[in-house]
Amino acid sequence: MIKRILTVVLVVQFGLLGLAGYGWAQAAAGNLVVGVAGPLTGTSAQDGNDIKNGAALAADILNKKGGINGKKIDLVFEDDRSDPKEAANVANKLANDKRLLAVIGHFNSSCTLAGAPIYNKAGVVEISAGSTSPAVSQAGPYTFRVIVTDAFQGDFVARWMVKDEGLKKIAILYENDDYGVGLKDVMTAKIPAYGGQVVATESYYLGETKDFTPYITKLRALNPDAVFIGGLYNEGALIAKQAADVGWKPPFFGVDGLYSQALVDLGGKAVEGTRVAGFFHTAQPDPMVQQFVKDYKEKYKKDPGTYAAFGYDALMVVAAGIEKGGADRAAVMKYLTTLKGLKGVTGVNNFDENGDVIKAGAALRPVADWAHYHAGYTVDILNLPQKDPEAYKQSSPIYFAEGLKGALLICHGMVDTNVHFQDTVRLAQRLIELGKENWDVAFYPVENHSFTTASAWTDEYKRIFKLFERNLKS
């Protein structure tokens, strides 16, 4: 049903059923113990239980094959209720059990950040299957995640709204926590960068705000072309339903937090047409994905959601750390810092120096060095080069080319009058000088900044698809 109601763009990176009960009694002596921490009750319970189910399925599959080096995996589950204070309590409980080798958790970014200092101090890996706030990148050396950051998601949706859909005036409704604020910050930067305008930003509180009528009244008066919801499915459904109740149905956009069957179940007809960026879909033809879907349906009698897939991959990453690194907290962490090319159902997992998952990317009409643009174009964005040279350097990809790790595709029209084709030439030359080999350029002789010919659009997206097929699925 979710496929019929939501417009889902799959961004390949870059259930309430579960095991009976949670707690410490499930861990048998001599087995390998891994914690799973997340919202098993409360406002985000759907996603938390999906992660729990995915991790449990992965453990079952591994245990049926004999476990890891002859030892079975036992999972212990803890409920943080989407509350950072409770997440800290959970982190203390898990970190203080010396049997525990790693933790799959947490889901909410604020909870991951609350637990991070505790896990880091105890030297236990925390690998999130759902936290996307950019702040998680700086949470510490024992914090990892298998999901891409909001910096990527927000940029993708901003471009989708403004460049692809032509929606210029955007209102933003976001939950007032690390996840929502992170999304808001990305969107308020990226929407103007793509030629749009943020007409309003309004915050609400996860699990507390129930009446969105004042927000809807205020935003409706501004007549935005679209509304971006930086939050989860419960609030997303309430916003759509209450807007529909007063006869207002703007295009709603969102990211992974809205991508759930629960949004459809709660919102009904009011959420029809909602557009979201997702990371996983049961119809993906990859044999590994299809086997996962089959196994999940056999165990839980329903299709897996996005976070079930991420929970599954997170456990498989931890299992690889135990198998290849050793059944020791420090050994698991050390191995994950070198992990390369571990294929999962959500893509291929590699980690950068911040524990963020590395995938692959396509740069479309990239600015290489802002210093080469005239003041009229840049003064409102970056001041003047003479006044603020550091801003220019920090905003120009050519200065960061040495850090390229994943595969890169650059696509550019040669008669672009907005971002000049010479930027791609400069960037390509820099990559050559650095000896980088994992990049390619596609140039389009008759295209301006916005492509106009169907053949060029088709070629560009075929190349992007091949890039993802090569680097994210195998």
C-alpha positions in Angstrom: 0.0 0.0 0.0 2.8 2.4 0.8 3.9 2.2 -2.9 0.5 3.4 -4.1 0.2 6.4 -1.7 3.7 7.8 -1.3 6.0 9.0 -4.0 9.3 7.4 -2.9 12.6 8.2 -4.4 15.1 5.5 -3.4 18.4 7.0 -2.4 20.8 4.1 -2.3 23.8 5.3 -0.2 25.7 7.1 -0.7 6.9 -4.2 12.7 5.7 -4.6 16.0 6.5 -8.3 16.2 9.7 -9.3 17.8 11.4 -11.6 20.2 9.5 -12.3 23.4 10.5 -9.7 25.9 13.7 -7.8 26.4 16.4 -7.8 29.0 19.4 -9.7 30.2 17.9 -13.2 30.7 18.3 -13.9 26.9 22.1 -14.0 27.0 23.5 -17.5 27.6 26.8 -18.1 29.2 29.7 -18.3 26.6 27.7 -16.7 23.8 28.6 -13.5 22.0 26.4 -10.7 23.5 25.3 -7.6 21.4 22.9 -5.0 22.7 20.1 -3.4 20.7 18.9 -0.1 22.1 16.1 2.0 20.7 12.4 3.1 21.1 10.5 -0.1 21.6 7.6 1.9 23.1 6.5 5.5 22.6 6.3 7.8 19.7 9.0 6.0 17.5 8.1 2.5 18.5 7.4 1.4 14.9 10.9 2.2 13.8 12.5 1.0 17.0 10.8 -2.4 16.7 11.7 -2.6 13.0 15.4 -2.2 13.9 15.0 -4.8 16.7 13.4 -7.3 14.2 16.0 -6.7 11.6 18.8 -7.3 14.0 17.1 -10.4 15.4 16.7 -11.9 12.0 20.4 -11.3 11.2 21.3 -13.0 14.5 19.0 -16.0 13.7 20.5 -16.4 10.2 24.1 -16.3 11.6 23.3 -18.7 14.5 21.7 -21.2 12.1 25.0 -21.2 10.2 26.9 -22.0 13.4 27.3 -18.5 14.8 30.7 -16.7 14.7 33.7 -18.9 15.1 31.5 -21.5 16.7 29.8 -19.2 19.2 26.1 -18.1 19.0 25.0 -14.5 19.1 22.7 -13.4 21.9 20.9 -10.1 21.7 19.7 -8.1 24.7 17.1 -5.4 24.1 16.7 -2.1 25.9 13.9 0.5 25.4 15.0 4.2 25.4 11.5 5.4 24.7 13.0 8.1 22.3 14.0 10.0 25.5 17.7 11.2 25.7 17.7 10.9 29.5 16.5 7.3 29.3 19.0 6.7 26.5 21.8 7.7 28.9 20.4 5.2 31.5 20.3 2.5 28.9 23.8 3.2 27.7 25.1 3.0 31.3 23.3 -0.3 31.8 24.7 -1.8 28.5 28.2 -0.4 28.8 28.6 -1.7 32.3 27.9 -5.3 31.3 31.4 -6.6 30.4 30.0 -9.5 28.3 28.6 -7.0 25.8 30.8 -6.5 22.7 28.8 -3.8 20.8 25.5 -2.0 20.7 23.1 -1.5 17.8 21.6 1.9 18.6 20.2 4.3 19.1 17.5 5.3 16.7 16.8 9.0 17.5 19.8 11.2 16.9 19.3 12.9 20.3 19.4 9.5 22.0 22.5 8.4 20.0 24.3 11.6 21.1 23.2 11.1 24.7 24.6 7.6 24.8 27.8 8.4 22.9 29.9 9.8 25.7 29.1 6.7 27.9 29.9 4.2 25.1 33.1 6.1 24.2 34.3 6.1 27.8 33.5 2.4 28.2 35.1 1.6 24.8 32.1 -0.1 23.3 31.0 0.4 19.7 27.6 2.1 19.2 26.4 1.7 15.6 23.2 3.4 14.8 20.7 2.2 12.3 18.6 5.4 12.2 20.4 8.5 13.5 21.0 10.9 10.6 21.9 14.3 12.3 25.2 15.7 11.1 26.1 16.1 14.8 26.5 12.4 15.1 29.7 12.6 13.0 31.4 14.3 15.9 30.1 11.9 18.6 33.3 10.1 19.2 35.6 7.3 17.9 33.2 4.5 19.0 30.2 5.9 17.3 29.3 4.5 13.8 26.2 4.5 11.6 25.0 2.5 8.6 22.6 5.2 7.4 23.7 8.4 5.5 23.5 11.8 7.2 20.9 14.5 6.8 23.5 16.6 5.0 23.0 14.1 2.1 19.3 13.6 2.5 18.5 17.3 2.8 20.5 18.3 -0.2 18.8 15.6 -2.3 15.3 16.7 -1.3 16.1 20.4 -1.6 17.2 19.8 -5.2 14.2 17.6 -5.9 11.8 20.3 -4.8 13.4 23.3 -6.3 15.3 22.1 -9.4 13.3 19.1 -10.4 9.8 20.0 -9.4 10.2 23.8 -9.8 8.8 24.5 -6.3 10.4 27.8 -5.2 8.7 28.9 -2.0 9.3 26.3 0.7 8.0 26.2 4.3 9.7 24.0 6.8 8.1 22.3 9.8 10.6 20.4 11.9 10.8 18.6 15.3 12.9 20.5 17.8 15.7 18.0 18.5 19.0 17.1 17.0 17.4 15.2 14.1 14.9 18.0 13.1 17.3 20.9 13.7 19.9 19.2 11.6 17.5 18.8 8.8 16.3 22.4 9.1 19.8 23.7 9.0 20.6 21.7 5.8 17.4 22.7 4.1 17.7 26.4 4.9 21.2 26.3 3.4 20.4 24.2 0.3 17.0 25.5 -0.8 18.4 29.0 -1.5 21.5 27.5 -3.1 19.2 25.8 -5.7 17.3 29.0 -6.3 14.5 28.6 -3.9 13.2 30.6 -0.9 12.5 29.4 2.6 9.4 31.4 3.6 9.1 30.0 7.1 10.6 27.6 9.6 8.5 26.4 12.5 9.4 23.9 15.2 7.4 21.4 17.2 8.1 18.8 19.9 8.3 15.1 19.2 5.5 13.2 21.0 4.2 16.4 22.6 2.8 18.6 19.9 -0.7 17.3 18.9 -2.4 20.4 17.6 -0.8 21.7 14.4 -3.6 24.1 13.6 -1.7 27.3 14.5 1.3 26.2 12.3 -1.0 25.3 9.4 -2.8 28.7 9.7 0.4 30.6 9.6 2.0 28.6 6.8 -1.1 28.6 4.7 -1.2 32.4 4.8 2.3 32.5 3.2 1.1 30.4 0.3 4.2 28.2 0.0 4.7 26.0 -3.1 5.6 23.0 -0.8 6.0 22.1 2.9 9.0 20.1 4.0 8.4 18.1 7.2 11.6 17.4 9.1 10.3 14.8 11.5 8.8 11.3 11.9 5.7 9.6 10.7 3.4 10.3 13.7 3.7 14.1 13.4 3.8 13.9 9.6 0.4 12.1 9.6 -1.1 14.7 12.0 0.2 17.6 10.0 -1.3 16.2 6.7 -4.6 15.3 8.3 -5.1 18.6 10.1 -4.2 20.5 6.9 -6.7 18.5 4.9 -9.3 19.2 7.6 -9.2 22.9 6.7 -9.0 22.3 3.0 -5.3 22.8 2.5 -3.3 20.2 0.7 0.2 21.5 -0.3 2.8 19.1 -1.6 4.5 17.6 1.4 8.1 16.4 1.2 10.2 14.5 3.8 13.1 12.1 4.3 13.6 8.8 6.0 11.6 9.7 9.1 8.4 9.8 7.1 9.2 6.7 5.0 7.1 4.2 6.9 3.9 2.2 6.5 2.8 3.8 9.7 2.5 7.2 7.9 0.0 5.6 5.5 -1.9 3.8 8.3 -2.2 6.9 10.4 -2.6 9.5 7.7 -4.9 7.7 5.3 -6.0 9.7 2.3 -4.5 12.9 3.8 -1.0 11.7 3.1 -1.6 10.6 -0.5 1.0 12.3 -2.8 3.5 12.8 0.0 7.0 12.6 -1.5 9.9 11.1 0.5 13.4 10.0 -0.1 13.9 6.5 1.1 16.9 4.0 1.3 15.3 0.7 0.9 12.4 -1.0 -1.0 11.2 -4.5 -1.0 10.9 -4.5 -4.8 14.7 -4.0 -5.4 15.8 -6.9 -7.6 19.1 -7.5 -5.9 19.2 -11.2 -4.8 20.5 -10.4 -1.4 17.6 -8.0 -0.9 15.0 -10.5 -2.1 16.4 -13.2 0.2 16.2 -10.8 3.1 12.6 -9.9 2.3 11.7 -13.6 2.0 13.3 -14.4 5.4 11.8 -11.4 7.1 8.3 -12.3 5.8 8.7 -15.9 7.0 9.7 -14.8 10.5 7.4 -11.8 11.0 4.5 -12.4 8.5 4.9 -8.9 6.9 7.2 -6.9 4.7 10.3 -5.3 6.2 10.5 -1.6 6.6 13.4 0.6 6.0 14.8 0.4 9.5 14.4 -3.3 9.6 16.9 -3.4 6.7 19.2 -1.0 8.5 19.0 -3.0 11.7 19.8 -6.2 9.8 22.9 -4.5 8.2 24.0 -3.0 11.5 24.1 -6.5 13.1 26.0 -7.9 10.1 28.5 -5.1 10.4 29.0 -5.9 14.1 29.3 -9.6 13.3 32.0 -8.9 10.7 33.8 -6.9 13.4 33.7 -9.8 15.8 34.7 -12.4 13.3 37.5 -10.5 11.6 38.6 -8.3 14.6 38.0 -10.5 17.5 35.5 -11.0 20.4 36.7 -8.0 22.2 35.3 -4.4 22.4 38.5 -2.7 21.3 39.1 -5.3 18.5 35.6 -4.7 17.1 36.2 -1.0 17.0 39.6 -1.3 15.4 38.3 -3.5 12.7 35.3 -1.2 11.9 37.7 1.7 11.2 39.2 -0.4 8.4 36.0 -2.0 7.1 35.7 -1.8 3.3 33.1 -3.2 0.9 30.8 -5.1 3.2 27.7 -5.6 1.2 24.4 -5.4 2.9 20.7 -5.1 1.9 20.9 -1.3 2.1 24.2 -1.0 0.1 27.9 -1.5 0.5 29.3 -0.4 3.9 32.5 1.5 4.3 33.3 3.9 7.1 35.1 7.2 7.1 37.2 8.7 9.9 34.0 9.9 11.7 32.2 6.5 11.6 29.9 7.7 8.8 29.0 5.3 6.1 30.7 6.0 2.7 28.8 5.3 -0.5 29.2 6.9 -3.9 28.1 10.2 -5.3 27.3 12.2 -8.5 28.3 15.9 -8.7 25.9 17.7 -11.1 27.3 21.0 -12.4 29.7 21.5 -9.5 31.4 24.8 -8.5 35.1 24.0 -8.1 36.3 27.3 -6.6 34.0 30.1 -5.6 36.8 32.6 -5.9 36.4 32.6 -9.7 32.8 33.9 -9.6 32.0 37.6 -9.7 31.0 39.4 -6.6 27.4 40.0 -7.7 26.8 36.2 -7.7 28.6 35.4 -4.5 28.5 38.4 -2.2 25.1 37.5 -0.6 26.3 33.9 0.0 30.0 34.1 1.0 30.8 37.8 1.4 33.9 38.9 -0.7 37.1 36.8 -1.1 39.2 39.6 0.3 37.0 39.9 3.4 36.4 36.2 4.1 38.9 34.0 2.2 38.3 31.1 4.7 34.6 30.9 3.7 35.6 30.6 0.1 38.1 27.9 0.8 35.7 25.9 3.0 33.0 26.1 0.4 35.1 25.1 -2.6 35.4 21.4 -3.4 38.8 21.8 -5.2 40.4 22.2 -1.8 39.0 18.9 -0.6 39.7 16.8 -3.6 42.5 15.0 -1.8 39.9 13.5 0.6 37.9 11.7 -2.2 37.3 8.2 -1.1 34.1 6.9 -2.7 33.4 6.8 -6.4 32.6 10.2 -8.1 30.8 11.0 -11.3 30.8 14.6 -12.5 28.1 15.7 -15.0 28.2 19.1 -16.6 26.9 21.0 -19.6 29.6 22.7 -21.6 27.6 25.9 -22.3 26.5 26.3 -18.7 26.1 30.1 -18.0 25.4 29.6 -14.3 28.2 27.2 -13.0 30.9 27.4 -15.7 32.2 24.3 -17.3 35.7 25.4 -16.5 34.9 24.5 -12.9 34.7 20.8 -13.9 37.9 21.2 -16.0 39.7 22.6 -12.9 38.4 19.9 -10.6 39.3 17.2 -13.1 42.8 18.5 -13.4 43.2 18.6 -9.6 42.0 14.9 -9.4 44.6 14.0 -12.0 47.3 15.8 -10.2 46.4 13.9 -7.0 46.5 10.5 -8.8 42.8 9.8 -8.0 41.3 7.0 -10.1 37.8 6.5 -8.8 36.1 9.3 -10.7 34.7 10.1 -14.2 33.3 13.1 -16.1 30.3 13.2 -18.5 30.1 16.4 -20.5 27.2 17.6 -22.5 28.1 19.9 -25.5 24.8 21.6 -26.0 23.4 21.8 -22.4 23.2 24.8 -20.2 22.8 24.6 -16.3 19.3 23.2 -16.7 19.3 20.4 -19.2 16.7 20.8 -22.0 17.0 17.7 -24.2 15.5 14.4 -23.2 18.6 12.5 -24.4 20.9 14.5 -22.1 18.6 13.9 -19.1 18.4 10.2 -19.9 22.1 9.8 -20.4 22.9 11.6 -17.1 20.6 9.5 -15.0 21.7 6.3 -16.7 25.2 7.1 -15.7 24.2 7.8 -12.2 22.2 4.5 -12.0 25.3 2.6 -13.3 27.5 4.4 -10.7 25.2 3.2 -7.9 24.9 -0.3 -9.4 28.6 -0.6 -9.5 29.5 0.9 -6.2 26.5 0.4 -3.9 25.4 -3.2 -4.8 28.6 -5.1 -5.3 
